Amino acid sequence: PIVPAAPTRNLFTFARTGRPPAAGPPAADARAAAADVAPPAVAAPPAPPLTFVGLAEDPGPAGPVRTAILSSGHDLHFARIGDVIGAYRVSAIGLDAVELIDTGDGSSLVLALE
């Protein structure tokens, strides 16, 4: 069998060179090191607070009336067009997506059926 040689130095101690420790990197090295630092990552937009999990249809005089089933964590919301849930108003309900309008800034959010 091959026996490894005994280690020649202790990996947990540093050798003393007799020189005083350096005061720090030169200014040029500090600027170069600062330039190498990546800018902070731009955070992704937060996930929508609601998830489109189902669809229900009831017959109506002008055709089917759709109800979107939305989930917000542990709560279910049954919403029709015009209903407000939290900060959103339901503006359209399709077979596979629902469109919500933010009541604060008017932006549109489309949730696909999961």
C-alpha positions as CSV (number, residue, x, y, z in Angstrom):
1,P,0.0,0.0,0.0
2,I,1.0,3.6,-0.6
3,V,1.4,5.7,2.5
4,P,1.1,9.4,2.1
5,A,4.0,11.5,3.3
6,A,3.6,13.4,6.6
7,P,2.6,17.1,6.0
8,T,5.5,19.5,6.0
9,R,3.6,22.5,7.3
10,N,0.7,23.2,9.6
11,L,-2.2,24.5,7.5
12,F,-3.7,26.3,10.6
13,T,-0.8,28.6,11.3
14,F,0.9,31.4,9.3
15,A,4.6,31.7,8.9
16,R,6.3,34.7,10.4
17,T,8.4,36.6,7.9
18,G,10.0,39.2,10.2
19,R,8.3,42.0,8.2
20,P,5.5,44.2,9.7
21,P,2.1,43.5,8.2
22,A,1.1,45.7,5.2
23,A,-1.0,48.7,6.0
24,G,-3.5,47.8,3.3
25,P,-3.7,47.7,-0.4
26,P,-2.4,50.7,-2.4
27,A,-5.0,53.2,-3.6
28,A,-4.9,51.9,-7.2
29,D,-5.6,48.4,-6.0
30,A,-8.5,49.6,-3.8
31,R,-10.1,51.4,-6.8
32,A,-9.6,48.3,-9.0
33,A,-11.2,46.1,-6.3
34,A,-14.1,48.5,-6.0
35,A,-14.6,48.4,-9.8
36,D,-14.7,44.6,-9.7
37,V,-17.6,44.6,-7.3
38,A,-20.8,43.8,-9.2
39,P,-23.7,46.3,-8.9
40,P,-26.5,45.1,-6.7
41,A,-29.0,43.0,-8.6
42,V,-32.3,44.6,-9.5
43,A,-35.0,42.9,-7.6
44,A,-37.6,41.1,-9.6
45,P,-41.1,42.5,-9.3
46,P,-43.0,41.0,-6.5
47,A,-45.2,38.1,-7.3
48,P,-48.9,39.0,-7.7
49,P,-50.8,38.7,-4.5
50,L,-53.5,36.7,-6.2
51,T,-53.5,33.5,-8.2
52,F,-56.2,32.5,-10.8
53,V,-57.2,29.0,-9.7
54,G,-60.6,28.3,-11.2
55,L,-63.5,29.5,-13.3
56,A,-67.3,29.1,-12.8
57,E,-70.0,29.9,-15.3
58,D,-73.7,30.4,-14.6
59,P,-76.3,30.8,-17.4
60,G,-77.5,34.4,-17.8
61,P,-80.1,36.1,-20.0
62,A,-77.3,37.5,-22.2
63,G,-75.1,34.4,-22.1
64,P,-72.9,32.8,-19.5
65,V,-71.8,34.9,-16.5
66,R,-68.3,34.0,-15.4
67,T,-66.9,34.0,-11.9
68,A,-63.2,33.9,-11.4
69,I,-61.9,31.9,-8.5
70,L,-58.8,33.7,-7.1
71,S,-56.5,32.6,-4.3
72,S,-54.6,34.9,-1.9
73,G,-52.6,32.6,0.3
74,H,-55.1,30.6,2.3
75,D,-58.2,32.6,1.2
76,L,-60.4,32.0,-1.9
77,H,-62.2,34.9,-3.6
78,F,-65.1,34.5,-6.0
79,A,-65.2,37.6,-8.3
80,R,-67.1,38.8,-11.2
81,I,-66.3,41.7,-13.5
82,G,-66.3,44.9,-11.6
83,D,-65.6,43.3,-8.2
84,V,-62.8,44.7,-6.1
85,I,-60.4,42.3,-4.3
86,G,-57.7,44.1,-2.2
87,A,-56.1,46.7,-4.4
88,Y,-57.4,45.2,-7.7
89,R,-60.7,45.5,-9.7
90,V,-61.6,42.6,-12.0
91,S,-61.9,44.0,-15.6
92,A,-62.2,40.9,-17.7
93,I,-62.6,37.1,-17.2
94,G,-61.6,34.8,-20.0
95,L,-61.6,31.0,-20.2
96,D,-57.9,30.8,-19.3
97,A,-57.0,34.3,-17.9
98,V,-58.4,37.1,-15.8
99,E,-57.4,40.8,-16.1
100,L,-57.1,42.9,-13.0
101,I,-56.7,46.7,-12.8
102,D,-54.7,48.2,-9.9
103,T,-57.0,50.7,-8.3
104,G,-54.1,52.8,-7.2
105,D,-52.1,53.4,-10.4
106,G,-54.4,51.9,-13.1
107,S,-51.9,49.3,-14.2
108,S,-53.1,46.1,-15.7
109,L,-52.3,42.6,-14.4
110,V,-53.2,39.4,-16.3
111,L,-53.3,36.2,-14.4
112,A,-53.2,32.9,-16.3
113,L,-55.3,29.9,-15.1
114,E,-53.0,27.6,-13.1
